[in-house]
Amino acid sequence: MNAQAPIVEWAQAEEAVGADAARREFLTFTLGGEHYGIDILQVQEIREIDHVTRVPQVARFVRGVINLRGAIVPIVDLGLMFGFPEALPLEKASVIVLNAERRMVGLVVASVSDVVGLADDEILPSPEMGERAIGRAIAGIGMRREANQESADASILLLDVAHVMRRIREDRE
């Protein structure tokens, strides 16, 4: 038996732990047939809602507000914010409640998928996509890889939550 074997196994285990520590986790969801991701550290909860209280004179993408355990939370249709023509039916959608910049906001999305870990080398910078709302809201593109594969398996558009929050505060349609 080789005396070096336990040391090599320990070093490989430490490398694996280090690789996991360098990974960032994203909650993935679908919208308009594409996969998106939000930094899991900014997600407070995932909810289903079927009714919101409408608020007059707000941007078209603000569907209304809900009372979430005593906090009034604006509900934003991410598809409408991105310029999609139709609002998502609340009865069929999911709401991702974010807690960002000490404020809560609910994002209406088609469906929530799962949590994905991405290493730094699996996150590519966002290409220049012009001045459209969706282009400015994408912070990067995650290229998920399956184990032991060199090529990317699926791309995930990573949302810039700070930009989305600014847009909600500033847009006065």
N, C-alpha and C positions, 0 to 999 in steps of 0.2 A: 504494500500500500504506500502511496506517495504521501509524504508529510506535507507537501505543498498544496494538496487537493483541498483541504478545508480552508486554507487562506484564499485560494483562487475562488472558491464558492462564496466566501464571505465578501470578497471584493466585487464579484459579479452582483451579489445581492445589494451591496451598497450603491453600485452604479444604477441598478434598477430603481432603488429608492430615490436617488438623486434625479433620475430622469422623470420620475413621477412628480417630484417636488417642483420641477421646472415647467410642468404642464399647467395651463390655465383651463378652467372649466367654464363651459358655456351651455346655457339652456338653449336647446334648438327648437325652432318652431317653423311652420310653413305659412306662407302668404303668397298668393298669386302663383302657386305652383313651384316656388323657390324655397330653399332652406336658408334660414337666418339663425343667428346666434346672438345671445345677450350674455354678458359676463354674469355668472351665477351669483357673484357677491352682491350684485345690485338687485337681485330678485327677492322680493319678500314672500310672495305666494302666488299660486295659480288658482284661479277661480272660474266658475261658470256663473254667468249672470243672464237674466232674461229681461231685465228692466233697468233703465236709468232715468233719473230725473233730468229732463231737458232744461237747458239754461239758454236764455235768449242772448243774441248778439255776441256769440263766440264763433271761433273758426269752424268751418264746415266739418273738419275732422274730429272735433270735440263732440262726442255723442251725448254727453251729459255728465252727471256726477252720481256717485253712490255713497252711502254711509257705511263705512267699514269700521265696525267697532268704535264708533264715535268720531272717526276721522272722515272728513269729506274728501273723496278721491275723484279727480277728473278721469273720465274714461275716454281714451283717444283711439280712434279707428286708424291703425297704422297704414292700412291700405289706402284710405282716403288721404292721409298725410302724404303718402308717396305718389298720389295722383291717379290711383285706380278709379275707374268711373263709378263703381257701385259700392255701397256700404256693405259690410259683412253682416248677415243676420245674427243678432246676439244669441238667439236660441241655439245656433249651431257652432258658435265660436267659443274660444277660450280667452280669458283675460289674464295677462301677466301683470301682476302688481309689482312695480318697481319702487324701491326706496333709494332715491338718488338725490344728492345735493340737499339732504334733509327734507325732501318733499316726496310725497307718494303720488304715483300716477298709474293708471291701469291701461295697458295696451291691448286692444282687441286684435287677435290673430286668428287665422283659420284653425290651426291645431297646434298643440305642443307635442314635441317628439320625445326627446330624451336629453340627458346631460352628456356632453362630449368633452374630453380632455384633449387639448391641443398643445403641442410643444412649440416653442418660439419659431423653430424652423418650419413648422406647418402653417404659420400665419404669414401671408404675403401682404405687402402694402396694397392699399386700394388704388386701382388705376384711375387716371383722370377721367371723370365721367361727366364733366360739364357742370352746369349750374342747376340741374334738376334736383328736386327735393331728395329723391332716393340716392342720387350720387353723393351728395354731401353727407348723408346719414350713414354711409358705410365706412367703417374705420379700417377694414382689412378683409381679406378673404382667407378663410381657413380651408386647408386642403387635408381632409381626413385620409389617413392611410390605414389599410388593414395590416395586421401583423405580417411581417416578412414580405411585404410588397414594396417595390420601388416607386411605382406610379401612384398618383393620387386616386382615391376611390370616389370621393364626393366633395364638392365645394360648398362652403357655408359662408354666406354674406354676414360679416360681423358688424353688428349695429354700434354706432357711436352714440351711446346713451346721453352724453353731455350735449351733443348736437340736438338730439330729439327733445331734450328738456328745454334747451334754449328756444327751439322752434315753437314749442307749446306756449312758453311765456311770451314770446315776441309776436307771434302771428296774430294779426287782427283782421283777417279776411273781411 
